Amino acid sequence: MVSVGISLKQIREEKNISLNTVAKNLNISVYFLESIENDNFSVIPSGAYTIGYIRSYSNFLDLDAGEIVKLYKFQVNISNKEQPIRIKKPIETFNF
């Protein structure tokens, strides 16, 4: 499975569009666009912003934004399952 970031980056490069051009047209920072292309979604403020950025970026590249967002949600869901759930040990207090 090809990731969202790799797909967007490959298509952008095939169309000979610079990241700065995308950033200026979409009014999204180059930092966030690079993060999306590197599949580093944790630096973007929230999931809603990430979906909005991916949708805008996909539309800019003339892609099916719905399919790209669906792929993103699937990708994030898979990566969340890989992380083990850790439950903190309760703090013991003694009341005398």
Buried (B, 14 or more C-beta within 10 A) or exposed (E): EEBBBEBBBEBBEEEEBEBEEBBEEBEBEEEBBBBBBEBEBEEBEEEEEBBBBBBBBBEBBEBEBEEBBEBBBEBBEEEEEEEEEEEEEEEEEEEE
